[in-house]
Amino acid sequence: MPTAKIQPVYNLKFPAYCNELKIFGYVFKRVSHYESRLKKLHRVSGLRHEFDLEPITGTHNITASVAMPLKEFRSALPWEQKNLTALADVILLLNLFTSRDVFSFPAEELEDKVLLYDPRSYAVANMLRVAIKYKRGAPNQRGFAPNVNFEKSMNSAVALIRTREWRRKYRHGYVLFLARQAFKWQTAASSLLACFAIWEHVYSILNQNLSDSEIRVKSGKVKIAFVLHEFKFFDTPLSKNQVDRVDTQLVYLRNRIIHFGHLPTRRYALRDAYAFVELTSHLTARILNLTPEDTTSCIKRIKHVIGKP
């Protein structure tokens, strides 16, 4: 019988006490000495859970292997490189769910390759991970158990982006590429600009009845207000006063960066910028049919900024 092809995986951080993940036929396993490899990945704060992890500048490390299914399907997302398999989609979702640049190549292709991936963990609070409810799996010999819902949520996300309905609604899923870029480690200003691109992109794909010129002339405040209601951040359409507040409190932040190169110096500008970036993580989660709790209070903050009708 044919044997499964296996290749190394960089920077994959498994859920605590989880040694294996089966995602769309691909089997990811921890490497031997996983703990020592994990401790070499970038972290800005310590963590005490399965392992004692200290802050570290870090670098890329092989933390897993992936065994391919005997029959692989083509990728569903619109990658620039043609003829990629579904593994590329799975890896992209692992990026978003684990807040790291996870990547994998056959070992022979890595020998002379210059890696352009970012070894740092992502900076934005990960609402996709927050949305995964804990479900206790089989305990190990010490009585510790993994959250089996991580694997289930990953498989649900892969299945979702492969459906015709989702790909038609979100125009093949370019929004996931934008999200990966927006949440990486960068300044608040550059992250905010990347997040505004996501909101305006989502507006355009949900209004495919409009022409390109009609979309371009729509103001940023109208687009943001539409998406806020469409994804149920607000139960009712925003009033004129609220739309105007979107303009003066949120769109203004973006415009200051574009025209003057930095956020305004007014009080709470940085706080509001981070709240909008975190809200974009919520938006990405909802695009993948996940509904995280408002653990960072960003939804509460944005509602406060926009105010009542």
N, C-alpha and C positions, 0 to 999 in steps of 0.2 A: 504493500500500500504506500502511496506517496506520503511523505512527511511534511509537516507544516514548516514553512519558512519562518525564521526567527531573526529579528534585528533589534539593536539597542534603542532605548528611549532615554532621552535627556530630560532632566528637570521635573519629572513627574513625582509629585508628592501625593502618596496614597492617603486615603482616609485612615485615621488612627485604627490600628489593629487589623487592617485589611491587607492581606498579602496578595490578592489577585482580583482583577477586574475583568469581567467579560462584557465587552461592548460591541454590539453589532457583529458578532462572530470573531472579533479580535480579542485575544487573551493577553492581558498585561500582568506581568508578575514582577514582584520585587526582586532585585538582584541580591546576591549574597553580600553581606556587609552593607546592607541598605542604610542602616543607622549612620554609619560613618560617612556615606555618600550624601545623605540628607543633610547632615550637619555642615557640609561644605557649600550648600546653596545659600544665596543671599537672603538675609533677614534684617529688618530694622528694629525688631524687638524680640525679647526672649519669649519662650513658650514652654510650659510644663504640662505635658499631656502623656502621650505614649513614650516620648523621649524628652530629655532636657535639652532644649535648643537655645543657643545664645545668639545675640546679634552678631552678624558677620558680613563683610563686604561680599564674599562668596564668588563663585564662578560656576560655569556649566559642569554638570556631572551626570554620568549614566546611572540612573536610579532604577531602571526597569528594563525588561525585555518585552517584546510583543510578538506573539505567534499569529501568523496570518491564517485566516480560514482557507480551506482548499479552493473555495470558489469566492472570488472577490467581486464586488460590484463597483461600478464607476462612481466617482464623487457626484454629489448632488449640487454642491455649491459652485459658483462660476469662477474657478481658479484661472489665473492667467496661463499657468502651465497646463498643457492639455494632457489628456489620458491619465489623470491621477485617479487613484482608487478611493473608496469610501474612507480609507484610513486618514486621508487628509482632512476630511470633515470631522472625524472623531477627534483628531489631534487639535483642530481649531476649537472644538467645544471643550476639550480638556483645558486648553488655554484659559477660556472664559470661566470655567467652573473651578479651576485651581489657582487662578491669578498668577500664572507663570508662562513663559515661553517654552512650552513643551514641544519637542521635535524629535523626529526619528528618520534615520537613513540606514540602508544596508551598511554594514561595517566597512566593506571595501570602498564605499563611496566617501567615507569620512577621512580616509588617510591623508589626502592632500587638500581637503576642503577648508577654506577660511570661513569660520562661523560668523554670521551677521546677526544672530539672534541676541536678544537682550538677556543677560543672566540675572537681572534684578526681578524681584517679585513685583506684581502690579501694585499701584498706589491706591487705587479706588476701592472702597468697601465693596466686597463681593456679594451682591444681592442674590446671584444665582445660587451660591453655596448656602446663604442664609435661608433660602426658600425650601431647602431640602429638610423635611421633618425627620427626626431621629426615629429609626426603627431598629431595635436590637437584633443583631444576627447571632450566629452560633458562637458561644464564648470559647476562648482559647484555654490552655491548661491553667492559666493564672486567673481565669474568670472574667477577662476583659473581652468585650464584644464590639465588632465594627458596626457602623451604620449602613445597613444593607440598602437603604434608600438612595445612597449616592449612585451605585451602579444602576439601579432602576431608573433614576432621574436622567442619567446619561443616555441610557437606551431609549427613553421616551423622547428626549431631545433629538437624537439621531433619527428616530422614526418620524418625528414631526417635520423636520426640515426636508425630508425626502418625499413628503406628500405633495401631490399636485396642487392642492388648495393652498398650502402654506407658501409654496414657491411662486404661485400666481399672485397671491396677496402681497408678498414682500419682494416681488421682482427678483426671484432667484436667491435672495439672501445676502446681498451686498452689505446690508446693515450689520451683519456679524463681523465682517472685516473692519468696518468703521469702529465697532465697539472694541475690538481687540486693540486697535491703535489708540483709542481715546483713553483706555484704562491703564495704559502702561505708565511707568515711572517718568514723570515730566513735571514741568511747572504747572501751577494752577491755571495760568493764562492759556498755555497751549492745550491743556486738557479741556478747558472750557470751550475753546474754539472747535475742537474735535467733536465735542458733545453737541454743540449747536448744529454741526453738520449732520449728525444723526437725526435730530429732531426735524430739521427741514427736509431731510431725505425721506423720513417716515411720512411727513405730511404729503410729499409729492407722490409717493407710491400708494397712499390711501385715497388720493384724488386723481386717479388716472383718467377721469373724464375731462380734466382740465388740460389745455394745451401747454406747451413749454413756456410760451410767453405769458400766459395767464398765471402760471405758477411763479414765474420770476417777479411779476409785479406785486404779488401778495407780500404784505409786510411780515417781518419776523414775528411780531406780536400776535398776528392772526394765526400764523402757522403753529406757534407754541401753544396758544390757547386751544386750538382745535385738537392737538395731540393730547393735551392734559385732560380734556373731556373724553376723547375717544378711548383712552386707556384707563378711564375711571379713576383718575387722580382727583377729579371733581365730579360729583354726581350729576350736576346740571351744566349746561353750556355757560361759559364765563360771561358775565355782564360787561357792558362797555367800560365801566369803571375798572373792573378787574383786568380786562384786556389792556387798558391804558397802563395799569400798574405792571403788567408783564413787560411792557415797553420800557418804562422808567426804571424798573428794578432789576430786570434780567437782560433784556436785549441791550440795554445801555451798557452793561458790563462788557458784552462782546464788542460793541461799537468802539468803546474806549480802547480796547486792545488793538483792534484793527487800525484805528486812526492815530493812536498815540503810543502804542507799543506796550501798554501796561494797564493793569486794573485801576479804576479810580481810587483816590485816596480817602473816599468817604468811609464813615464808620460802617462796619459789617460787610463791606464789599467782598473781602476774601471769604468770609463765612458764607455769604450767599452764593459765591462762585462754587465753593465746595459742595454746598447743598444741591446745586443744580447738576453738578457732575455725578453725585451719588444718586440723584433722581434718575439720571440717564442709565445708571446700572439697574435701577428698578424697571425702567422702561424696557431694557434689553431682556430682563427676566420675564416680563409680561409678554413680550414678543415670542418667547419660548414657552408660553402657557404656564409660567411659574408665578406665584403670588407671595413674595416674601413679606415679612412683617417690617414695620418701619423702625428697625433697630437703631438707626443713626439719627432718627427724628428729622430726616431731610424732607419728607413729605409734609410734616408738620411745619417745618421752617418755610418751605415754599408757599404753603397755604397762608401762613402768617404774612409773608412778604406781599402776596397778591391781595390779600384782604377779603373782606366779605363783599357780596354784590352791592 
